[in-house]
Amino acid sequence: MGFLVDIQKKLGDFQLDISFSSNVRRIGILGPSGCGKSMTLKSIAGIEQPDRGRIVIGTGDDPASNHVLYDSAKKINLKPQKRNVGYMFQNYALFPTMTVAQNIAAGLRLPAAQRDERVREMISRFRLQGLEDHLPGQLSGGQQQRVALARIMAYQPDLIMLDEPFSALDQHLKERLQHELISMLEGYQGQVILVSHSRDEIYRFSEELLIMEQGRILARGKTQVLFDHPHTKPVAKMTGCKNFSAARRLDAHTLRLTDWGIDLHLRREIPEEITAIGYRAHFFEPVWGERRENCIPFRLSGVDELPFERRYYIAPAGETAAGIAGPGSGTAEEPETICWFVQEEERRRLDASPAPDWLQLKEEAVLLLRD
């Protein structure tokens, strides 16, 4: 098990230049729309042809066991049907005039008896009994997804690729189908790549994560590690961090947060290359009365009430907030409003008290970042 992708492709002003390999079973690719996620999958599937590079499935020690899908130097470019790669599109791409059974059988190159047996096996495995003669237009979104996955699994691919499979669904259906899809893939021993711009989908699904931006890999690593320790400001933003301040290192344990107007004291040692901190919106601790260490003033500029969450927006009070870029702050731009997101239990506690005077930063939640 394993694969290698090392390709370059220019399309107009856009340049895809991506290189990675992996042996883990569940890989996520996260990035904004237009960053090259889908183009990467289409290149692996053979729908798009790179300008140069290599795509190999089975990167083991024995070269004879490797399945070379594309190699520009050796002029290898297998047709999509020869690649043994399953590709689930955003809209599932079911044939609208074919029944469920016919959709699952499409593309199977087996004798009739074996093909029918494989279709029956997929019908049972993906809980489609009684729907064999239905057309896609008669199915729910969840049923369509199961048919699309059954069609892919019927021909036993080496690699399955899921391209934004939940993007067109409402939130309730999306969460249910995410859970169903993970369950349905549990018995699949091959590798699966999930492409998404949703952090929640990627975090729930993937063991290993690639973060893409403008056709390149911005970061790569174990999914939880990248979320917990993003190391750079762009990666922290992609993993959902809302709050940032430029930082100037004063000593091994002190940072001056020039956007927020405080000196941040940490027990851990601060690397010299740190230029910013990130702080996730749910982790502030409200403080009443006397100021404690590592607190910012609660200068409320707005509130949003959501069904199960309240969002406070706090005006920063640092050097740059006053229109002055401090030495080493790295920017003269007005800093962004600070976000504090409060869940239901904390919201009830706040409703029973006056507004806090301060918000305290917890050391374990501070992300030390480079620009």
C-alpha positions in Angstrom: 0.0 0.0 0.0 1.2 3.5 -0.8 1.3 6.0 -3.6 3.6 8.8 -5.0 2.4 12.0 -6.7 5.0 14.4 -8.1 3.5 16.5 -10.8 3.5 19.9 -12.3 0.7 21.4 -14.5 0.1 24.9 -15.8 -3.4 26.0 -16.7 -3.6 29.6 -17.7 -2.1 31.7 -14.9 -2.5 28.8 -12.4 0.5 26.5 -11.7 0.1 23.2 -9.9 3.4 22.0 -8.4 2.8 19.3 -5.9 4.9 16.4 -4.6 4.0 13.9 -1.8 3.9 10.3 -1.0 2.0 8.4 1.7 1.5 4.9 3.2 -1.4 5.7 5.6 -4.9 4.6 4.9 -6.8 7.9 5.2 -5.4 11.1 3.7 -7.0 14.5 3.7 -6.3 17.4 1.4 -7.5 20.8 2.8 -7.5 24.1 1.0 -9.6 27.0 -0.3 -11.5 26.8 -3.6 -9.2 27.1 -6.6 -6.1 25.9 -4.8 -5.6 22.8 -7.0 -7.2 20.1 -4.8 -9.6 18.8 -7.5 -6.9 19.2 -10.2 -4.7 16.9 -8.2 -7.3 14.2 -7.9 -8.2 14.5 -11.6 -4.5 14.1 -12.5 -4.3 10.9 -10.4 -7.5 9.6 -12.0 -6.3 10.4 -15.5 -9.0 13.0 -16.3 -6.3 15.7 -16.4 -2.9 15.2 -17.8 0.0 16.9 -16.0 2.7 18.6 -18.0 5.4 16.5 -16.3 6.1 14.3 -13.3 5.2 10.9 -12.0 2.2 9.2 -10.4 2.7 5.7 -8.9 0.5 3.4 -6.8 2.4 0.9 -4.6 5.6 2.5 -3.6 7.2 -0.6 -2.1 10.7 -2.0 -2.3 9.8 -4.2 -5.2 9.5 -2.0 -8.3 7.7 -4.8 -10.1 4.8 -4.4 -7.7 4.4 -0.7 -8.5 1.6 0.4 -10.7 2.9 3.4 -12.7 -0.1 5.6 -13.8 1.8 8.4 -15.3 5.5 9.1 -16.0 6.3 11.9 -18.4 9.9 10.9 -18.8 9.0 7.4 -19.8 5.9 8.6 -21.8 3.5 6.5 -19.7 0.0 7.8 -19.3 -2.6 5.1 -18.6 -6.2 5.7 -19.6 -8.6 6.3 -16.6 -10.1 2.8 -16.9 -6.7 1.2 -16.6 -5.7 3.0 -13.4 -7.9 1.0 -11.0 -8.6 4.2 -9.1 -12.1 5.1 -7.7 -13.2 8.7 -8.0 -16.4 10.0 -6.3 -17.4 13.3 -7.7 -19.2 16.1 -5.8 -22.5 15.3 -7.5 -21.8 11.5 -7.4 -22.0 11.3 -11.3 -24.6 8.5 -11.4 -26.1 7.7 -14.8 -29.6 9.2 -14.5 -31.3 6.7 -16.9 -29.7 3.6 -15.3 -31.2 1.8 -12.2 -29.2 1.3 -9.0 -28.1 -2.2 -10.1 -27.1 -1.0 -13.5 -25.1 1.9 -12.1 -23.2 -0.4 -9.8 -22.5 -2.8 -12.7 -21.3 0.0 -15.0 -17.7 -0.5 -15.8 -17.4 -4.0 -14.4 -15.5 -6.2 -16.9 -16.6 -9.6 -15.6 -18.5 -12.6 -16.9 -22.3 -12.1 -16.5 -22.6 -14.5 -13.5 -19.7 -12.9 -11.6 -20.9 -9.4 -12.4 -24.4 -10.1 -11.1 -22.9 -11.7 -7.9 -20.7 -8.7 -7.3 -23.7 -6.3 -7.7 -25.7 -8.4 -5.2 -22.8 -8.2 -2.8 -22.6 -4.4 -3.1 -26.4 -4.1 -2.8 -26.3 -5.9 0.5 -23.1 -4.3 1.8 -24.4 -0.8 1.2 -27.9 -1.4 2.4 -29.6 -0.8 -0.9 -32.0 -3.8 -0.8 -35.3 -2.9 -2.4 -33.8 -0.1 -4.4 -32.2 -2.2 -7.2 -34.7 -1.0 -9.8 -34.9 2.7 -8.7 -33.4 5.5 -10.8 -31.0 8.0 -9.2 -33.7 10.7 -9.3 -35.9 8.5 -7.0 -33.2 8.3 -4.3 -32.4 10.5 -1.3 -29.0 12.1 -1.1 -27.7 9.5 1.3 -28.9 6.7 -1.0 -27.2 8.3 -4.0 -24.0 8.5 -2.0 -24.2 4.8 -1.1 -24.8 3.8 -4.8 -21.8 5.9 -5.9 -19.6 4.3 -3.3 -20.9 0.8 -4.1 -20.1 1.4 -7.8 -16.6 2.3 -6.9 -16.1 -0.6 -4.5 -17.5 -3.1 -7.0 -14.3 -3.1 -9.0 -12.0 -3.2 -6.0 -9.8 -0.2 -6.7 -6.3 0.3 -5.3 -7.2 3.9 -4.3 -10.4 5.8 -3.6 -10.6 9.5 -4.0 -13.5 11.6 -2.6 -13.9 15.1 -4.1 -15.9 17.4 -1.8 -18.6 14.6 -1.4 -20.7 16.6 1.0 -20.4 20.1 -0.4 -24.0 20.3 -1.8 -25.7 18.9 1.3 -27.5 20.8 4.1 -25.7 20.6 7.5 -27.9 17.9 9.1 -27.6 15.6 6.1 -23.9 16.3 5.8 -23.1 15.3 9.3 -25.1 12.1 9.1 -23.5 11.1 5.7 -20.0 11.8 7.0 -20.6 9.3 9.7 -22.1 6.8 7.3 -19.2 7.2 4.8 -16.6 6.6 7.5 -18.5 3.5 8.6 -18.8 2.1 5.0 -15.1 2.6 4.4 -14.0 0.8 7.6 -13.6 -2.6 5.8 -11.7 -1.1 2.8 -8.0 -1.9 3.2 -6.8 0.4 0.4 -6.0 4.1 0.7 -8.6 6.9 0.6 -8.0 10.5 -0.2 -10.6 13.0 0.9 -10.5 16.5 -0.6 -12.4 19.3 1.2 -12.4 22.9 2.2 -14.2 21.9 5.5 -11.8 21.6 8.5 -14.4 19.5 10.4 -14.7 16.9 7.6 -10.9 16.6 7.2 -10.3 16.4 11.0 -12.9 13.7 11.5 -11.8 11.6 8.5 -8.0 11.8 7.9 -4.9 10.4 9.6 -2.6 12.5 7.5 -3.2 15.9 6.2 -2.0 18.0 3.3 -2.8 21.7 3.3 -2.7 23.4 -0.1 -2.6 27.0 -1.2 -2.3 28.4 -4.7 -1.2 25.1 -6.3 1.4 24.1 -3.7 1.6 22.2 -0.4 1.7 24.6 2.4 2.1 22.0 5.2 1.9 18.3 5.6 1.8 15.9 8.6 -0.4 14.0 11.0 -3.8 15.7 11.1 -4.0 16.2 14.8 -0.4 17.5 15.1 -1.0 20.1 12.3 -4.1 21.3 14.1 -2.4 21.4 17.5 0.9 22.8 16.3 0.5 24.6 13.0 3.8 26.5 13.4 3.0 29.2 10.7 0.3 31.8 10.5 -1.1 30.6 7.1 -1.4 27.0 8.4 -3.0 28.2 11.6 -5.6 30.2 9.6 -6.3 27.1 7.4 -6.9 25.0 10.5 -9.5 27.5 11.8 -7.6 29.8 14.2 -9.4 33.2 14.3 -7.2 35.4 16.4 -3.6 36.6 15.7 -1.3 39.2 17.0 2.1 40.3 15.8 4.7 39.4 18.5 8.1 40.7 19.5 10.3 38.4 21.6 11.6 40.2 24.6 13.3 37.2 26.2 13.2 33.4 26.3 9.8 33.5 28.2 8.2 36.8 27.2 6.5 38.1 24.0 5.2 41.6 23.4 1.9 41.2 21.6 1.9 44.5 19.7 -1.6 44.2 18.3 -3.1 43.4 21.7 -1.1 45.6 24.0 0.2 43.0 26.5 3.4 41.2 27.4 2.7 37.5 27.3 4.7 35.4 29.9 5.1 31.7 29.2 6.7 28.9 31.1 8.0 27.2 27.9 10.9 28.7 26.1 10.0 30.8 23.1 12.0 30.2 19.9 13.8 33.2 18.5 12.1 33.0 15.1 8.5 33.5 16.5 6.9 36.6 15.0 3.2 36.1 15.9 0.8 34.2 18.1 -2.5 32.5 17.3 -5.3 31.9 19.8 -8.4 29.9 19.0 -11.7 31.6 19.7 -13.1 29.1 22.2 -10.2 29.1 24.6 -10.3 32.5 26.4 -11.1 32.5 30.1 -13.2 35.4 31.4 -11.9 37.3 34.4 -13.7 39.7 36.7 -12.0 42.3 39.0 -8.3 42.6 39.3 -6.2 41.9 36.2 -4.3 38.6 36.1 -1.3 37.6 34.1 -1.7 37.3 30.3 -5.0 39.2 30.2 -6.4 41.5 27.5 -9.1 44.1 28.3 -12.6 43.2 27.5 -13.4 46.0 25.1 -16.7 44.8 23.5 -17.3 45.9 20.0 -20.1 43.5 19.0 -22.1 40.3 19.7 -23.6 37.7 17.5 -26.2 35.3 19.0 -26.4 31.9 17.3 -28.7 29.0 18.4 -26.1 27.3 20.5 -23.2 29.7 20.6 -22.6 33.4 21.4 -19.8 35.2 19.6 -18.2 38.2 21.2 -16.0 40.6 19.2 -13.4 42.5 21.2 -11.5 45.6 20.1 -7.7 45.1 20.5 -5.7 47.6 22.5 -2.2 47.3 21.3 0.3 49.6 19.6 -1.0 49.0 16.1 -4.6 49.3 17.3 -3.7 52.9 18.1 -2.3 53.3 14.6 1.3 52.9 15.6 3.4 50.0 14.4 5.8 49.0 17.1 9.4 48.1 16.3 9.4 44.5 15.0 5.6 44.3 15.0 5.8 43.4 11.3 2.8 45.4 10.2 1.3 48.9 10.3 -2.1 47.6 9.4 -5.0 47.9 11.8 -5.2 44.6 13.7 -8.3 42.4 13.4 -11.1 42.3 16.0 -10.5 39.5 18.6 -13.1 36.7 18.5 -14.4 35.0 21.6 -16.8 32.1 21.0 -18.9 30.9 23.9 -20.8 27.6 24.1 -24.2 27.2 25.7 -23.1 26.3 29.3 -20.6 29.2 29.4 -23.2 31.6 27.9 -25.6 30.8 30.8 -22.9 31.5 33.3 -22.1 34.9 31.6 -25.8 35.8 31.6 -25.9 35.5 35.4 -22.9 37.9 35.8 -21.8 41.4 34.7 -19.6 41.6 31.6 -16.0 40.4 32.4 -13.3 42.9 32.8 -10.6 40.8 31.1 -10.0 37.8 28.9 -7.1 35.6 30.0 -5.0 33.6 27.5 -4.2 30.0 28.7 -0.6 29.1 28.0 -1.4 25.6 26.6 -3.7 27.2 24.0 -1.2 29.8 22.7 0.1 29.0 19.2 3.7 30.2 18.7 3.9 31.1 15.0 6.1 32.3 12.2 4.7 34.5 9.4 
